[in-house]
Amino acid sequence: MRWLWRLWLRSSFTKFFPFLVVTVVCVHQILTHDPWLHSRDRSDEVVQEVETQREESQGTVAAAVVVSTRPPDGLPLPEPSLSSPSDWMEVAGSSKEVFVYSAYLDRRGHLNVIRVMAIIRKRKKVNECQVWSKNSTQRFPAKTRVIHENWNLPYTAAFILCEIPATLEPTHAMPILNGEVDRSSSLSVRVFPKGPPVGNLSVCVKPFHYEFNRAVWLVEFIEFYRLLGTDQFIFYNHTVGPDVQEVLTFYQNLGIVTVLPWALPVTSQKQIRTEGIFTALNDCNLRSVGRYSLAAMVDVDEFLVPRKHNSLPEVVQSLGEYDAYIFQNVFFYLYWENDTAVHDALYGREDALGPGLFGEEALVPYLLTAYKTRRLNTPHKPGQRSKYIVRPERVVEVGNHVVWEHVDAKKVKNVPIDLGLSHHYRICEFGGFDCLKQPNQVDRQAHKWLLPLAKKVASSCSKIFPSLGRCPEAPPLGSPW
């Protein structure tokens, strides 16, 4: 062996050995850490990860994602549930200019396309799709439709519309930019369920981000909307904190919350508007088609509150058949005083519910709809800050405050302010405290649901956080400057 060692030391190859080692290590780091190099189709890995999490932990948001099994030919089955087995994926050859999330067979009204939910760089066009059916693989022309609200940022939400024959029953699809498409990384084409809807109302919310961790306010949001007739909440998770994750897992296990992964491939606010909100809202609307008669487009600090009815479906029914129902926005600024009527309702009588639900009054959770009852006198006009409910099967493109495109002729109803308002609980939108100087009034309409809401929140929080016996305190409001 000595003569081999001497030969090695004398050889010129030893000069390059350190360089070779460094090169191998660097390549390994790039391949294992660069998210752009990883394929979206990780079903086998996800299945293993989900099973491991179910065995080793109390359950996380990821553990509740439904994963499709694969038939013998290797293609994923169409997804039977609201959930998705995967996340954002870059289209091959796009140079980080086109990303796709989901695909739907859209044959509503005059439409006959595969509607792909996408994020694209502005002015980028996709002209072709590859489509798989049970017995064929074909290419079809495509159109790129930019969603209206893009705020002139580098990337925008978009629909990529794959134009297919009326007789084709697609199973998978993928936009094409350069070269061939591997069917293992294709999108499953979701088909709208047939038959009567399984529920009256779904609630769609923009993606959670910035480690969102206001657990008690999320419980309030879910329980309040449940009292108003909501059957399902569809959330998109970019990042949440540990307390909110516990809340989401609890409601997922009850079957009333769906949490979808949302690893946004571009930078929020700098490259695209607020976490890709418009892709999420439109995806949520399409997920609701055929499943829920109505879908509400709101944020977690916005509550569509009936003024005369007991539930939101009752409000809609009273107004007749429309595609969308617009609720005018009114601000309930959080820097206004807390309402002492909460004390009267929960502790003001000998048989009051407060002591049994929460114990001493200091432990009553800080519920926005309970304590914040001072609002601006004049609601915003419809289309300005407004929120709305749609009939999912009748709308093509939804925005933040209005519906942009309908399947057939536009039919929109502005909800009269004596029937409903969108209560928006927030700090002054431009910083400081000047907003508090505007004409205002006390509005306790949300107190109609105060006692049942308090019961629901107390019960759910004690189950979600058993060691604490209640939800963690809400975080401070933050600086208004």
N, C-alpha and C positions, 0 to 999 in steps of 0.2 A: 504493500500500500504506500510505502514511502516514496517509491519512484513515481507513482501517480500524483502524489501531493507536490513533489518537486516540479513535475511537468506543468501542473496547474499554476504554480507560482511564477514560472518562467514564461507562461503564455501571455500574449497580449490581451486575451479576453478579460483578464482580471481588471484591466483598466476601466472596462465598461460595466463591471458588475454592480457597483453602487448605483450608477445611473439606471441600470435595468431594474433594480429593486424599487427605486423611487418611482419609476414609470408604472410598474405593475400596481403599486399601492395607490397611486393617483387615479388610474383607470378604474380600479375597484371602487374607490370612493365615489366617483362620478356615476358609475352604473348603478350603485346601490342607493344613492341619495338624490339623484336628479329626478323630480317627479315627472318631467316631460318625457322621459324615456320609458316610463312604465305604462303598460297597456291598461286600458280601462276594464277589460274583461278579466276579472280576477275572481270569478265565481267560486272556483275550488278553494282559493285562499280565504275568501270571505266566509264560506261555509265552515272551514276549519276554525277561523277566528271566532265566529259566532258561537260554535259549540264549546270552544275553550272558555269563552267569557261566561257562558251560561253555567259551566261547571265550577269556575273558579271565583266568581264574584256574585254580588247581589243583583247584577244586571245593569247594563248601561244602555245608552241610546243606540249604539251600534248593534247591540245584541238583539234588538227587537226588529231589525230590518229583515224583511222576508226575502229569502233567496230562492230563485227558481231552480228546480232540478233539471238535469239535462237528459234528453232522450238519446237512444243509441247513436244517432247520426252526429251528435256533438253540438247541435244547435240548441240554445236555450228555449224552453217553452214560453209561450206568451204569459205575461205575468197576470195572475188571477186577482191580485189584490191591489190596494192603493200604493203599496210600497214599491221601491225600486231596488234592484240588486247591486247597483253600482252608482257611479258619480260622474262628474264632468270628464270629458275626454277630448283631447286635441284630434282634429281630423288629420289623417296622414298627409304629409307634404304641405301643410298650411303655414309652416314657419311661425307657429304660435299666433296665427291670425283668425282661426276658426275653431271654435269649441262647441261640442254638442252635449246635450243632457238627456233628452228623451224624444220619442217619436210616437205619433198617433195616426191611425187611419181615420181621416176626416171626410166623411161623406154626408155631412149635414147640408140640407138644402141643395144648392147648385154645386157644392164643393165635391171634389174627387181627387184628393191629394193625400200623401203622407206628410204630416205637419211635424217638422223637426224643430225642437226648441234649441236655440243656439245663442252663442255670443260671438260676434265677429268684429274685426277691425273695420272702422268706418270706410265705406266705399268698396269694401271687398265683396265680390260676387261669387256665388256658387251656381254653376250652370248644369250640373249633372249629379245624379244619384245612382247608386247600385242597390238593387232591390232583390231580395230573396223571397221566393214563395216555396210551397211544399215541393214543387217539381222543377223549378227553374231559377236561374240567376240572370237578371237582365239589367240593362242600363236605360234610364229615362231622363228626359230633360228636367231641369229644376229652376226655380226662381227664388231670389232672395228678397224677403220683405222685411225692411228695417222697422222695428217697433217705434211708435211715435216719440216717446219720451226718452231721449238719449242725452240731453243736456250738453251737446257738442263736446263730449269727451271722446278719447281715442277709440273706445270700444262701445258697442251698443248691443242690446238684446235684439234678436231677430227671429223670424220664421224662415226656415228653408223648406220650400214646398216642392216635393217630388211628385211630378205629374204622372199618374199611372192609369192604365185602362180600367174601365168600370168592372170588368170581369175578374181582375186580378185580386187574389187574396194574399197579401204580403205577410210574411212573418218577421222579416228583418230588413233594415235599410241603413244606408250610410251615404252622406254626401261625398263626392269625389272631387279632389283638386288635382292630384298628380298620381298617376300609377294605379295599381290594383288595390283593392280593399280586401282585407282578410275578414272572412265572415265571423271569425271568432271574436273580433272586436267591433262587430256591428251592433246597432241598436235594435232591441226587440220592439216591434210595432205593436203598440197597445190598441186594443179594439174597444170601443165604447160598449158597455154592457147593454143588453136588450132586456125588455121587460120593465116592470114598474121600479122606480127608485127604491133603494133600501132605507132612505131617510129623507127628512124634510130639508135640512139645512147643514151645510158645511161652512167652516170659517177658514179663510185663507189669510196668511200673515207673511210679511216679508221675512227674509232669512235672519235668524238670530246671529249676532256678531258681537265683537268687542267683549267676549267672555260674559255675555249677559247672565246676571245672577240674581235678579230680583224675584226670588222664589214666591214670596207672599203675594206679590202683584200678579204673577203669572197664575197662581191658584185662584185669585180673585177673578181674573180675566176668564179663565176656563169655567169656573162655577157660575159666574154671572151669565155668560152666554149659554150655558146649559139651562139655566132657569128661563132663558128667552127662547128655548126651543132648538138649540144646536145639537146635532147628532155626532158630528165629527170635526176635529181640528186637524188641519194639515200644516205642519211646521217644516221649515228647512233649517238645518243646523250647520252653520259655519263654525261658530265657537259658542259654547255656553260654560258657565261656571258650575261647580260641583253641586250647589243647592238646586239650581234649575234642572240639572241632569236628573237628580232624584225625583223632581216633580214630573218631568217628562216620562221617566221610566214607570212611575206609578200609574199615570193615565194611559200609557201604552198598554200596560197589563190589563187595564179595564176595557181596552178596545175602543176608546173614544179619541185617541190621539194617534196620528201617524207622523213620524219624524223621518224626514228624508235627508240623506247626506248632501252637503253643499260645500265642497272644497273649491271655492271660487278660484278659477285659474288666472284671474287678473286682479289688479289692485283696486279695492273699493274706493270710491270718491275721487281717486286720481285718474283711473283709467276707465271706470264705469260707474254709473249711478248706484249708490247705496246697495252694495252687496248683490248687484244684478237683480234688483227687486222685480223688474218687469218680466224677466224670464220666469221667476218664481211664481208671480201672480198668475201669469198666463198658463204655466204648467199646472198650477193648482186648479184653475178653472176647467182645464181639459180633463184632469183627474176626476173632477166632480160630475162630468157629463154622464148621464145615465145612472148615476149612483144617488145623487141628491137633487131634489127639485130646485133648490136655491143654494147660492153660494155668496157669502159676505166677504168683501175685500176690505180689511181693516188692519190696523196696527195694534200692538198690545196695550197702548195707552188710549185707545179709541173704543167707545162703547155706543152701539146703536140702541138708543133707549126709546121704547114706545111711550106715548103720552096717554093713550086711551085704552090700549089693548094689553093683554098679558104676555104676548110673545111676538116675535118678529114674523113668523109665518102668518099670524092673524092680521098683522098690519098689511102685509102683502096681499092677502086674500081680500081685504076690505077695499083695496085700490084697483083690483081687476087685473087682467092679463097684459103684462108688459115684459120687455126684455130685461130692463134694469129699473131699479128704484133708488133714487138719489136722496140721501139724508144730508141736510145742511149741517155744516160744522159750527160748533160753538166752543170756545175755549173756557175751561175751568182751570185757571192758573194756580199752580201749586203753592205760590207764595202768599195767597190769600189765607185768612185764618181758618182753622179747623172748626167744624160745625159742632156745637155743644149738644145738638139734638141727638147725636149718637149716644151720649150719656143717658138722656131721657129714655131712649128706646131700649137700651140694654141694661140700665141700672136704676132707672127712675121709679120702679114699682117694686113692691114686695115680692111679686112673682116673676120678676124680670129674668130674662134668659142669660144675661151676662155672666153672673157668678158661676153658673153651672157650665157654661161654654168655655170661659177663659180664666175664671178665678178673679183675682183683683183687677180693677179697671186698667191699671197700668199695663197689663198684658194683652189688652185688646189689640189685634193686629191693625196696622195702619192701612186701612182699605180706602182707596181713592174715591170710589163711588159713595162711600159713607161719610168721610170727613170733608171732602172738597165739594161744597155745594154752591159756592159763589161763582158766577159766570158772567161773561159779557152779555149786555142786553141784546145786541143785534147779531144774529147768526150770519155767517158768510153766505154769499150767493151760491146757488147750485153750480158745481164745477170748480169752485174755489175752496180748497181744503176739504171738500165734501167726501163722504164715503158712501158705499152703495152695496146693494144686493142685486145679484143677477140670476136669471135662469140660465144655467151654464150651457145648455144645448143651443141657446139662441144667440150667443155672442162669440165673436171670433177673436177680438183683441181687447183686453182690458188694460186700463192705465191706473194711475195712483188715485185719481179723483173722478174719472169719468170712463165710460166705455167708448172706445175709438171705432170699433167695427162690429157690425151685426151680421148674422147669417142671412137674414132677409131684410125687409124694410125696417128702418129704425123705429123702435117703440120704447120710449123712455118716460118714466113718471117721476117728477119731483115730488117727494113726500111732503105734504103740508106740514108746517112746523108745529101744528097742534096735534099731529099724529105721531111724529117722531123726530128726533134730533141725533146727531153724532156728537156725543160728549167727548171732548178731547182734553185730557189731563196732562199738562206739561208746564215747564217753566216758560218765562217770556221768550218768544221765538227769536228776538234780536238781542238778547242779553239785557242786563240791567233790570230795573223795576218799573220802567215807564209804562209797561202794558197794564199795570195795576191801576193806573189813573183813568182808564177808559170807563165809560158808563157801565155799571154792572148791577146784578141782582142776585138774590138767593134763589136757587132752583133745587128743590128736594125731590124731584121726580124719581130719581134712582132709589130713594129711600122706600119706595113701594116694595122693593125686593131686599131691604136691609136685613130683616130678621131671617128669612130663609137663606140668604147669602151667608150671614154670620154662622148659621148652623152648618152649612156645607163647608165653609172654609175651616171652621174649628175641627170638624170631623176629618176632612182630608189631610189637614196639616198634622194632626196627631198621628195619622197612619203613615204619612210620608217621612216624618221625623220623630219616630217613637221615643228615642232617647231624650229629646227635647220636649216632646209633648205638644209642640206647636211649630209653626213656621218660623224660621229665623227672621229677625227684624228687617224691615225694608232699609236699604242703604240711604244715606243722606242725599238730598236733592242735587248737590253739586253747586258750583259757583255760577251766579247769573252773569258774571262779567266776561 
